[in-house]
């Protein structure tokens, strides 16, 4: 790891990256793409040493409460987080200043902070987003080698359900000729149904490949799936959007199962839900004020 001083911490959409780079080793990771201008090795984690000061200042001076998000570019629950506790300290600030919180992760390390996630959710709103790509545990260990397996993430979803914390699942990416099967999609959705997730985000059955992540992905295909790289090249060339030949059938299955189980599956509706701050505390204060006047 290495430390840098950041100029800012919150994006225009109130997202933040406390770390840059990742050690999970997922073979398809888009964050490796050169367009993100990461000037260090991907596994050499960049730590923003002044992130908490910047966050405290930003929250203190915001005119309106909102949802604060993290995890879009780098999973914040990398092993380094157990040592530095930057995410946990950020959660304390978010709770202290009365903001909402949402996070995308693949790690069961998030359970370390379930106490703070509950406190935030009780006061305002907290939504945990969990990526699930494959129902097969052995396959999971190949394509996502250094992170919690799907079964372990499923246990996290159930713990969050029992704690009253809403969850959203990202069903992406689906890798052609690897996990683009009816059995896989059904297996993942059955987990979502049991865990009572609010919604499932899906952009279609496929993945994106561009300079930086394409090369890494092909290296891993050679390592774990011999001769599959050549099939990708023959089928897709240098396309950015890589769509499974089973896309239409699997999407129909996805929509049917979500509709039957009452799981929200409209991406726009889910993103609106994730970004909507509920004003719970304000509503509670107004109710108390009304009681005092009666």
C-alpha positions, -999 to +999 in steps of 0.1 A: +000+000+000+010+036-003-005+069+010-016+100-008-032+133+001-065+138-017-079+171-028-115+160-022-135+129-012-171+132-024-181+131-060-209+152-075-232+122-068-219+119-032-199+088-038-165+083-023-135+060-028-115+057+005-091+033-013-079+029-049-069-005-062-081-039-049-067-072-038-098-094-044-084-106-078-117-109-096-108-118-132-133-095-149-127-063-129-136-032-150-117-010-125-084-022-141-093-004-173-068+022-183-095+049-188-095+053-150-059+065-151-046+044-121-009+052-121+001+024-097-002-014-097-038-024-091-029-045-061-008-017-046-036-001-026-037+037-026-049+050+008-062+086+011-046+095+043-067+127+048-100+111+037-117+113+070-108+150+075-122+157+040-153+137+047-160+154+080-156+188+064-179+179+035-206+165+057-205+194+080-209+219+052-235+202+031-267+221+029-290+191+026-288+155+040-283+128+014-271+092+008-233+088+009-221+059-012-189+039-016-177+008-034-184+017-070-147+016-080-130-002-052-145-026-027-139-009+006-138-041+026-104-053+014-082-070+040-064-037+046-096-023+061-093-045+091-060-028+099-068+008+090-105+009+099-111+038+075-145+026+065-156+022+101-144+056+110-162+070+080-194+053+092-191+070+125-190+104+108-219+096+085-240+086+116-228+116+136-238+140+109-271+123+102-266+111+066-276+079+049-252+053+036-250+027+009-221+004+000-212-021-027-191-051-015-184-088-020-169-093+014-183-107+046-160-083+065-189-058+063-204-078+092-178-062+115-197-029+111-232-043+114-237-023+146-231+010+128-250+000+097-280-007+120-277+027+138-275+045+105-305+026+092-326+033+123-318+070+122-319+076+084-313+049+058-287+022+050-286-001+020-260-028+015-254-038-021-238-072-027-225-086-060-233-122-068-221-137-101-220-175-097-240-201-078-211-226-081-186-223-052-157-239-071-162-216-100-165-186-076-130-194-063-117-192-098-132-160-110-133-142-076-103-159-059-095-136-029-129-126-016-159-142+002-175-170-017-211-167-029-223-188+000-205-166+025-221-135+008-255-152+010-250-156+048-242-119+049-275-111+031-294-132+056-277-115+086-286-081+072-322-092+065-325-103+102-310-070+113-336-050+093-310-036+068-323-035+032-301-051+005-297-050-032-279-076-053-258-069-085-262-098-108-232-089-129-211-098-147-223-129-164-194-144-184-203-161-217-195-198-218-187-198-181-216-188-158-243-179-184-265-208-175-301-212-164-289-232-134-266-203-123-292-175-127-319-195-110-296-205-081-286-169-075-321-156-076-333-183-052-307-169-028-321-134-033-356-146-027-346-163+006-326-133+017-356-110+009-335-085-010-352-053-021-340-055-057-316-071-082-296-049-106-289-065-140-276-049-172-280-080-193-262-113-194-226-104-203-197-082-193-176-053-206-140-055-218-118-026-226-081-018-226-066-028-193-092-052-180-094-072-212-057-082-211-060-093-175-092-112-182-076-131-210-046-139-189-069-155-163-089-173-190-056-189-201-049-199-166-083-213-155-101-220-188-077-232-215-086-223-251-116-202-240-097-169-248-095-179-285-133-185-285-139-150-270-116-135-297-134-153-325-168-145-312-164-109-300-131-095-314-124-062-296-160-054-287-167-034-255-200-050-248-198-088-246-232-104-246-239-140-238-255-161-266-281-170-240-289-134-231-325-133-242-335-166-226-317-158-193-332-123-191-367-137-196-359-161-167-346-133-146-377-111-152-401-139-145-385-150-112-381-115-099-417-106-108-431-138-092-412-132-060-418-094-057-382-084-062-377-051-078-358-055-111-361-022-128-326-007-127-339+029-127-363+023-099-335+006-078-310+035-084-337+060-074-343+040-042-305+040-035-302+077-039-334+088-021-327+101+014-358+095+035-357+123+060-366+099+088-351+119+116-367+151+104-401+134+102-396+121+138-387+156+151-418+171+134-440+145+151-425+152+185-430+189+179-467+183+170-472+163+202-458+192+223-482+216+207-513+195+215 
